[in-house]
Each structure stands twice: as C-alpha cells, then as structure tokens.
Amino acid sequence: MKIVSALVSPRGAVFLLLAVLLIAITVLNPSFAEPGQLMRFIQRVAPVAIVAIGQYFVIVGGEFDLSMGSVVTAQVVIAGNLVGQDESRTIPVLFLMLAFGVLVGLVNGLIVSFLRVPSFIATLGMMLALLGGVLYWTGGAATGNPDDSFRQIGRGGIQDVPVLDLIPWSVLILIVVLAAAIWFSKRPFGRTIIALGDNPTAAGFAGVRTWWVKTSTFILSSLSATLAGILLVGYAGVHPSVGRGYEFTAITAVVLGGVVLGGGRGWVVAAAAGAFALEALFTLLNFAGVPSTLRDAIQGVIIIAAVAYSAVSFRARRRGRTDVAGPPVDADDGPVDGAPETSPAREKESPPQSGATRPAIHSLEAEG
C-alpha cells in the first residue's frame, strides 16, 4: 500500500510515468530496449537532466532562472569561437566557461537578493542580454566547430565496453552531477535551501544568510547550464539556436518531477527523472507521427497539469493532517469555525507561542 501511495504522490508519479513511456516506446520500436539504444537515449537526455538539476535548486529555493537557455547558447558560442582548431586552448577555455557561468549566476543572485528584483524579471533581463550579445558576436549564423578534443567531451566515451559497447562521457558526467546534487540536498546547505523556499522570513529570523543561499542556487544553476553547453558542443555543433528554450524545458522537467513552484518542497532525483520522462514522451510522440512543432504546446500543457496535480495533492495531504490534529486555533481569537473552547487547565499546560518557536529556529540556525 505504501508503494502505491508513493507512486501516486507528486514526486513519485514521475517514475511511474517514465516506466509507462519506456514500455510504450519499446512496444512501438523493440530495438529501443537494446542496451546500446538505451545508452544513446541517456546520452541525449543528459544535458537536459543536468539543466533540470540546476533549475531544481533555484525553484525549490523559491525563485526562477530564465537565463539558463541563454547561458547554454553563450557557452556553445564561446567554445566554438575561442577554441577553434587549437587543441592547446581546450583546457583554458573550459576554465573560462566555468568562470563565466559563475559570473552569470553571481550577478543574477545579487540582483535578486540585494536589489529585490523578482527573479523572473532579473533572469529574463539576463536572458535577453546574453542572447543579444550572442547574436551580435555571431551575426546570427553558425560558426566553426571547435577542435575534436573539445567535442569528444560531448560525443566520446569509454569504448569497447561489454554489452554496452560505449559509455558516453555525458552519461558519466550526469551521474557525477546527480550524485553531487543528492549530497548537497542532504547537507545543511540543501536543507537551508528548502527552508528558505518554504518560509524566507522564518529562515531570515533563524540567522540564515538568505542572500548567499539564493546567490548560491543561481550559481549552481548557471554552472549546470555551462556543463550542458559543453556537452551540446559535442553533437549539436555551434549555432546561436543551440540551447534555445532550455530554460522552459528545465522548468517543465522540474515541475513534472513534483517540485512545487514557489519552493519548499521537492526531490532532486525526481526532477532529473522528469527530464527523462519529458524526453521519453517526445520520443514516443515522434514514433507515433506527431509533428515536432507541437512540442512547445505539449510542454505548456504539462506544466499546467503538473502544477494543478501537485497543488491538489498538497491540499489533500494538508487537509488530512488537519483532520488528524483537530480544528485549527487562532492565537488571538480562540477556536476557529465553532471549535470548543480551551479549558483554563489546558491553557496553563500549553507553552507560550514565542517560546515554542525558539527550538525550531535554533535548530534551523544550527543546520544553516
């Protein structure tokens, strides 16, 4: 019973959906179940999943990052124009790209934290600024691909592996990123992000440096977009359109994974699974002959449906907890909705409200 309940929960349903989609694809195309085909599928999803993991930290912290797609595009163009055919430039350009990703995330975070600009507006401005810079630099046309030593990061891998034949570097990078994200989530830093997204005021009173936590989530987001850009150079080439729309794809994947828009609730593994489910859905529709031009419309429907399902499920769980705990009581006005009056004896037994909140605040402060 617990397994069924977990599978129909907002963050568990994505795994059930993914399994159903993979089975449907295999029925339409039996060769999809071959180990090599599955590995290529994971390789194709890896950049999207990495971007979704980065977007997860921003959304669960209560913000949005609409600049991720533009960061991917900018990084692809940087690699194509600065590496060229000189293999010796590969490592320096990689460090430059990582530094650029940190800078973009830092600027986004500081604008949101100190200037109090809504993240939707701040990152939208960054998205347009980066796109404008890319179009000015390239003239809107494709540029030459970088040296093969750079492109091998995205399309190469460990060869001559039994059964699989090839384990792409992108798959290994995705595994490392996901493992690091899980580790971050279980550390005090990850719990602080959840607390900040759930109640930023309480987190601030608890002594959490909210500006730094928010800025850190934007830095993680930009770094994940940088990694996705490095991988996309390998097999997508260098063009100003590469990475376009990745911000909405990442948001769709995160929401599909049961992460609540507005922050405070979510699971990074489910967010990554949302990316796989989304790509599996598009693969299934492709096999079924559905035009690819409907992709954006489908993403929009998924976002609306996933948010509605998550909201309904959360209200049902909260209503269940309220029924178990009894009728709510207002601190100033007494029982709500005709609840029985509290006896004087019970009032003496109840600790003051301010004192009751202190242990929780000290606990959160210790974790932060």
C-alpha positions in Angstrom: 0.0 0.0 0.0 2.8 2.4 0.8 4.4 1.7 -2.6 1.1 2.6 -4.4 0.8 5.7 -2.3 4.3 6.8 -3.1 3.8 6.2 -6.9 0.7 8.4 -7.0 2.4 11.2 -5.0 3.5 14.3 -7.0 7.2 13.3 -6.8 6.7 9.6 -7.2 4.3 9.7 -10.1 7.1 10.7 -12.5 8.8 7.4 -12.1 5.5 5.6 -12.9 5.1 7.8 -15.9 8.6 7.2 -17.1 8.2 3.4 -16.9 4.9 3.6 -18.8 6.5 5.7 -21.5 9.6 3.5 -21.9 7.3 0.4 -22.2 5.2 2.2 -24.9 8.3 3.2 -26.8 9.6 -0.4 -26.7 6.3 -1.7 -28.0 6.4 0.7 -31.0 10.2 0.2 -31.5 11.5 -3.1 -29.9 15.1 -2.1 -30.7 14.8 0.7 -28.2 15.3 -1.8 -25.4 18.7 -2.8 -26.6 21.5 -1.7 -24.2 23.2 0.4 -26.8 20.0 2.2 -27.7 19.2 2.9 -24.1 22.7 4.3 -23.5 22.2 6.6 -26.5 18.9 7.7 -25.1 20.5 8.6 -21.8 23.3 10.4 -23.6 20.7 12.5 -25.4 18.8 13.4 -22.2 22.0 14.1 -20.2 22.2 17.9 -21.0 18.5 18.4 -20.3 18.7 16.4 -17.0 21.8 18.4 -15.9 20.0 21.7 -16.6 16.9 20.4 -14.7 19.1 19.6 -11.7 20.4 23.1 -11.7 16.9 24.6 -12.1 15.7 22.4 -9.2 17.9 24.2 -6.7 16.6 27.6 -7.8 12.9 26.6 -7.8 13.0 24.7 -4.5 14.6 27.9 -3.1 11.5 29.9 -4.2 12.9 31.5 -7.3 13.2 31.1 -11.1 16.1 31.1 -13.6 15.0 32.0 -17.1 18.6 32.7 -18.3 19.7 29.0 -18.4 19.0 28.5 -22.1 20.9 31.7 -23.0 23.8 30.6 -20.8 23.9 27.3 -22.8 23.9 29.2 -26.0 26.6 31.6 -24.9 28.8 28.8 -23.7 28.4 26.9 -27.0 29.4 30.1 -29.0 32.3 30.8 -26.6 33.7 27.3 -27.2 33.3 27.4 -30.9 34.9 30.8 -31.3 37.7 30.6 -28.7 38.9 27.0 -29.1 38.9 26.9 -32.8 41.2 24.1 -34.1 43.8 24.7 -31.5 43.8 21.7 -29.1 46.0 23.6 -26.6 43.2 26.0 -25.9 40.7 23.3 -24.7 41.6 23.4 -21.0 41.9 27.2 -20.7 38.6 27.7 -22.5 36.9 25.2 -20.2 38.1 27.2 -17.2 36.9 30.4 -18.8 33.5 28.9 -19.5 33.2 27.8 -15.8 34.2 31.2 -14.6 31.7 32.8 -17.0 29.0 30.6 -15.6 29.8 31.5 -12.0 29.8 35.2 -13.0 26.3 35.0 -14.6 24.9 33.1 -11.6 26.5 35.6 -9.2 25.0 38.6 -11.0 21.6 37.0 -11.1 21.8 36.1 -7.4 23.0 39.6 -6.2 20.3 41.4 -8.3 17.6 39.2 -6.8 18.9 39.4 -3.2 20.1 43.0 -2.8 18.1 44.9 -5.4 14.9 42.9 -4.5 14.2 42.4 -8.2 11.9 39.4 -8.8 13.9 36.5 -10.2 11.5 36.2 -13.1 12.4 39.7 -14.2 16.1 39.6 -13.3 16.8 36.4 -15.2 14.6 37.4 -18.1 16.8 40.5 -18.5 19.9 38.4 -18.3 18.5 36.0 -20.9 17.8 38.9 -23.3 21.3 40.4 -22.7 23.1 37.1 -23.4 21.0 36.4 -26.5 21.7 39.9 -27.8 25.4 39.5 -27.2 25.5 36.1 -28.9 23.6 37.4 -32.0 26.0 40.5 -32.1 29.0 38.2 -31.9 27.9 35.6 -34.5 25.6 37.7 -36.7 23.0 35.0 -36.1 24.9 32.5 -38.2 26.6 29.2 -37.3 30.3 29.3 -36.6 33.1 26.7 -37.0 33.1 23.8 -34.6 35.9 23.6 -32.0 38.7 21.1 -32.1 37.7 17.4 -31.8 39.5 17.2 -28.5 36.8 19.5 -27.1 33.9 17.9 -28.9 34.9 14.5 -27.6 33.6 15.5 -24.2 30.0 15.5 -25.6 30.2 12.7 -28.1 33.0 10.5 -26.9 33.3 8.0 -24.1 34.7 4.7 -22.8 34.8 2.3 -25.7 34.8 -1.5 -26.1 32.6 -2.0 -23.0 31.0 -5.4 -23.0 27.3 -5.4 -23.9 27.1 -1.5 -24.0 30.0 -1.1 -26.4 30.3 2.6 -25.4 29.7 4.5 -22.1 29.5 8.2 -23.1 31.3 10.8 -21.1 28.0 12.7 -20.9 26.4 9.8 -19.0 29.3 9.7 -16.6 29.1 13.4 -16.1 25.3 13.2 -15.4 25.9 10.5 -12.8 28.5 12.7 -11.1 26.3 15.8 -11.2 23.3 13.8 -9.8 25.4 12.3 -7.0 26.7 15.7 -6.1 23.2 17.2 -6.1 21.9 14.4 -3.8 24.9 15.0 -1.5 24.2 18.8 -1.4 20.5 18.1 -0.7 21.3 16.0 2.3 23.7 18.5 3.8 22.7 21.5 5.9 23.1 23.7 2.8 20.4 21.7 1.0 18.0 21.8 3.9 18.6 25.5 4.3 17.5 26.0 0.6 14.3 24.1 1.4 13.7 26.2 4.5 14.3 29.4 2.5 11.9 28.4 -0.2 9.2 27.3 2.3 9.4 30.4 4.6 12.1 33.0 3.8 11.0 35.2 6.7 11.5 32.5 9.3 14.8 31.5 7.7 16.0 35.1 8.0 15.0 35.2 11.7 16.8 31.9 12.2 20.1 33.6 11.1 20.3 32.2 7.6 22.3 34.4 5.2 19.5 34.4 2.7 21.4 36.5 0.1 24.2 34.0 0.0 21.9 30.9 -0.2 19.9 32.4 -3.0 23.0 33.5 -4.9 24.5 30.0 -4.5 21.4 28.5 -6.1 21.8 30.8 -9.1 25.5 29.9 -9.4 24.7 26.2 -9.3 22.0 26.8 -12.0 24.5 28.6 -14.3 27.2 26.0 -13.8 24.7 23.3 -14.7 23.9 25.2 -17.9 27.6 25.5 -18.6 28.1 21.8 -18.3 25.1 21.3 -20.7 26.7 23.7 -23.2 30.0 21.8 -23.1 28.1 18.5 -23.8 26.0 20.0 -26.6 29.0 21.3 -28.5 29.9 17.6 -29.0 27.0 16.6 -31.1 24.8 19.7 -31.8 27.5 21.9 -33.2 28.0 25.6 -32.8 24.9 27.7 -33.6 23.0 30.6 -31.9 19.9 28.4 -31.7 21.6 25.6 -29.6 20.2 25.8 -26.1 17.3 28.0 -27.1 14.3 27.1 -24.9 16.3 25.0 -22.4 15.0 27.2 -19.5 11.4 26.2 -20.2 12.4 22.6 -20.8 14.1 22.5 -17.4 11.2 24.1 -15.7 8.8 21.6 -17.3 11.1 18.7 -16.2 11.3 20.0 -12.6 7.6 20.5 -12.3 6.9 17.1 -13.8 9.1 15.7 -11.1 6.7 17.1 -8.4 8.8 20.1 -7.4 6.4 22.8 -6.2 6.7 26.2 -7.9 7.2 28.7 -5.1 9.7 26.5 -3.3 9.9 24.5 -0.1 9.1 21.0 -1.5 10.8 18.8 -4.0 13.3 16.0 -4.7 16.3 16.4 -7.0 16.1 12.8 -8.2 12.5 13.3 -9.2 13.5 16.5 -11.1 16.1 14.6 -13.1 13.6 11.8 -13.7 11.2 14.5 -15.0 13.8 15.3 -17.8 13.9 11.6 -18.8 10.1 11.4 -18.8 9.8 14.5 -20.9 12.3 13.3 -23.5 10.7 9.8 -23.5 7.3 11.5 -24.2 8.7 13.4 -27.1 10.4 10.2 -28.4 7.0 8.4 -28.2 5.2 11.2 -30.0 7.9 11.1 -32.7 7.3 7.4 -33.2 3.6 8.0 -33.3 4.0 10.6 -36.1 3.0 13.7 -34.0 4.6 16.8 -35.5 7.5 18.2 -33.6 6.0 21.7 -33.9 3.6 20.8 -31.1 6.5 20.4 -28.7 6.1 23.8 -27.0 2.3 23.4 -26.7 2.8 20.0 -25.1 5.3 21.5 -22.6 2.8 24.2 -21.7 0.0 21.6 -21.0 2.4 19.5 -18.9 3.4 22.5 -16.8 -0.3 23.4 -16.2 -1.3 19.8 -15.4 1.7 19.1 -13.2 1.2 22.2 -11.1 -2.5 21.6 -10.8 -1.9 18.0 -9.7 0.7 19.0 -7.2 -1.5 21.7 -5.7 -4.5 19.4 -5.3 -2.3 16.6 -3.8 -0.7 19.0 -1.3 -4.1 20.4 -0.2 -5.4 16.9 0.3 -2.4 15.9 2.4 -2.7 19.2 4.4 -6.5 18.6 4.9 -5.7 15.1 6.1 -3.2 16.4 8.7 -5.7 19.0 9.8 -8.4 16.3 10.4 -6.0 14.3 12.5 -4.7 17.2 14.5 -8.2 18.6 15.2 -9.7 22.0 14.4 -7.2 24.9 14.0 -7.0 27.5 16.7 -6.3 31.2 16.1 -3.8 32.6 18.6 -5.8 35.8 19.1 -9.4 35.0 18.5 -9.7 31.5 20.0 -11.1 28.4 18.3 -11.9 28.6 14.6 -15.2 27.5 13.0 -17.0 26.7 16.2 -14.3 24.6 17.8 -14.8 24.0 21.5 -13.2 26.5 23.9 -9.9 25.5 25.5 -10.2 25.0 29.2 -8.1 27.1 31.6 -6.2 23.9 32.7 -5.2 23.2 29.1 -4.2 26.9 28.7 -1.8 26.5 31.6 -0.3 23.4 30.2 0.3 25.0 26.8 3.7 26.8 26.5 3.8 30.4 25.2 3.8 30.7 21.4 7.1 32.6 21.2 8.9 30.1 23.4 7.5 27.2 21.3 9.1 28.6 18.1 12.5 29.1 19.6 13.7 25.5 19.4 12.7 25.3 15.7 14.6 28.5 15.0 17.7 27.4 16.8 17.5 24.0 15.0 17.3 25.7 11.6 20.2 28.1 12.6 22.3 25.1 13.5 21.7 23.5 10.2 22.4 26.7 8.2 
